[in-house]
């Protein structure tokens, strides 16, 4: 795998409008008639794969090429500065930082009342949008101004109110942090153990659910803490395979996020993630209307121009929307109604190549196969499986990898091409017959092979499989029950 190049990755992540903004910004902030940094930017942007040798050759007559690493570092930082300016209006944190900077400038000039106006503006915005992490520094600046004013026009009750407000803020921060720790412990358990399998797994989570914070919703002192409360319960019931309760808490989680549209806009990724989890719980026919409502919401977000700049969000939207659209068609047998999704899925996989994690790619390809197969588009179905089987086995779930091997037989058989049948029979034998370990996946494959071989009338398939009979017989005797 090629080593990652941060500058290349950053440039490739920019939208067209962001690239245009960078060039305008650069022309205003770089001294000189010729902006070599824009030239370097364009050269890297034109490369499909980062190639430093090509860059050195292209700019061999330029002085900056002799210290290319320095030029790259400067360009990287210049891009980040330009993007900070480009997106300043989108981030409340940036706006608050600017207001506090103006307040400090006025403070240094002795214009205390003017400074106080900007502090109050920052405090009001932070309180309204629950930016509690920013409040301590805002309050500290407010106290500094009061001190410089020698506490004039500040009676005791006002000073007490400022003190109480800061104490409340600190309490909310601690409360939010404690919920985060409980949530982190739960996710750590899931990443290590997966779904609960025995009573001892429940005991391991006792430390999480014995916390007084999980007694009821009233223990959550802020909107963010309440979201963590519902996330913890939804995740727990999912791990415990209690999908009825998981649905209820997933629904409460989404509704809580939706209750504050202003705060939802600050973390759209969390909203999409929560909707995705809720959709996993709405496969039953009686929940079809709710499922369709949230699929439409995801579709609107996919086409929302104001969200296009957020690449991780776009990737998550793509994964969630197409996964649930396709699985919905499969579960109801409406394959041909979802046929139009195949081209869109392919386009998205090409666009986000190497940016979707291995599990995301695996599941999209796996269900992409099902949709294509149901639409009798067998060549495309086969190609989706080839993508899964080309991945290193350790990054693909064992059950998915095993079923993909089996399903590749079905696709190859439908294609009617002997070379495909020989290929798909050969690979699992070469992989599994090297050792004698009888895993559940091997049992699945070998039993399936025996039934397929004895029941399939295709002479082509039998001729292909007969070649490898002896290889199968080297596996443990308990694996193969049906022999040719």
KAMOPE-V71818 format. One record per helix or strand. SS is the DSSP state (helix for helix, strand for strand). FROM is the first residue (numbers start at 0). LEN is the number of residues. If there is no record, write none. Layout:
SS;FROM;LEN  SS;FROM;LEN
//
This chain:
helix;5;8  helix;15;14  helix;35;10  helix;51;7  helix;62;24  helix;87;3  helix;91;17  helix;111;17  helix;131;17  helix;155;38  helix;198;6  helix;205;4  helix;211;3  helix;216;3  helix;222;17  helix;242;16  helix;260;4  helix;267;13  helix;284;18  helix;304;3  helix;310;22  helix;335;3  helix;340;11  helix;357;17  helix;377;13  helix;392;3  helix;397;18  helix;417;15  helix;439;16  helix;458;8  helix;468;5
//
